[in-house]
């Protein structure tokens, strides 16, 4: 399992989606990212799991105590 986290200034990371593979996660983030500033702040596609966040992180292990069953698994642009 691969975990995708979103975060923004002053807010701790939050689990936003899970994926079966790292390739799926990276493809999704590539699609969801509209722009990235020189300071590292990104804008994400509305309706994506990262909408409303400023940056993302990935991990092969769960980094928070959130229930991974409560987030979308393998989201795709066709789910919008």
C-alpha positions as CSV (number, residue, x, y, z in Angstrom):
1,X,0.0,0.0,0.0
2,X,1.2,3.5,-0.8
3,X,-0.1,6.5,1.1
4,X,-0.6,10.0,-0.2
5,X,-0.7,12.9,2.3
6,X,-1.7,16.5,1.8
7,X,-0.6,19.5,3.9
8,X,-0.7,23.2,4.1
9,X,1.0,25.9,6.2
10,X,0.3,25.4,9.9
11,X,-1.7,22.2,9.4
12,X,-0.2,18.8,10.0
13,X,-0.2,16.3,7.1
14,X,-3.5,14.4,6.4
15,X,-4.0,11.1,4.7
16,X,-5.9,11.9,1.5
17,X,-5.7,8.7,-0.6
18,X,-4.1,5.2,-0.8
19,X,-2.8,3.4,-3.9
20,X,-1.8,-0.1,-4.9
21,X,1.5,1.1,-6.5
22,X,3.9,4.0,-6.4
23,X,3.4,4.4,-10.1
24,X,-0.3,5.0,-9.7
25,X,0.3,7.5,-6.9
26,X,2.8,9.5,-9.0
27,X,0.6,9.5,-12.0
28,X,-2.3,10.7,-10.0
29,X,-0.2,13.5,-8.4
30,X,1.1,14.5,-11.8
31,X,-2.5,14.8,-13.1
32,X,-3.7,16.6,-10.0
33,X,-0.9,19.2,-9.8
34,X,-1.8,22.4,-11.8
35,X,1.2,24.4,-10.8
36,X,4.1,24.6,-8.3
37,X,5.7,27.9,-7.2
38,X,9.4,28.4,-6.5
39,X,8.6,28.2,-2.8
40,X,7.2,24.7,-3.2
41,X,3.6,25.6,-2.8
42,X,1.4,23.7,-5.3
43,X,-2.1,24.3,-6.7
44,X,-4.2,21.1,-7.3
45,X,-7.1,20.2,-9.5
46,X,-10.5,20.9,-7.9
47,X,-12.2,17.7,-7.0
48,X,-8.8,15.8,-6.5
49,X,-7.9,14.3,-3.2
50,X,-5.3,17.1,-2.9
51,X,-7.6,20.0,-3.5
52,X,-7.2,22.6,-0.8
53,X,-3.7,21.5,0.2
54,X,-0.4,23.2,-0.7
55,X,1.9,20.3,-0.9
56,X,2.0,16.5,-0.8
57,X,4.0,13.6,0.6
58,X,4.1,9.9,-0.1
59,X,5.1,7.0,2.0
60,X,5.2,3.2,1.8
61,X,4.1,3.1,5.4
62,X,1.3,4.9,7.2
63,X,2.6,8.0,8.9
64,X,-0.5,9.0,10.8
65,X,-3.1,7.3,13.0
66,X,-5.9,8.0,10.5
67,X,-8.1,5.2,9.3
68,X,-7.0,4.4,5.7
69,X,-10.4,2.8,5.0
70,X,-12.0,6.3,5.2
71,X,-10.1,7.7,2.2
72,X,-10.4,7.0,-1.4
73,X,-8.4,4.0,-2.7
74,X,-6.8,4.3,-6.2
75,X,-8.6,7.6,-7.2
76,X,-8.4,8.5,-10.8
77,X,-9.4,11.5,-12.9
78,X,-12.4,9.6,-14.2
79,X,-13.8,9.5,-10.7
80,X,-14.5,13.3,-10.8
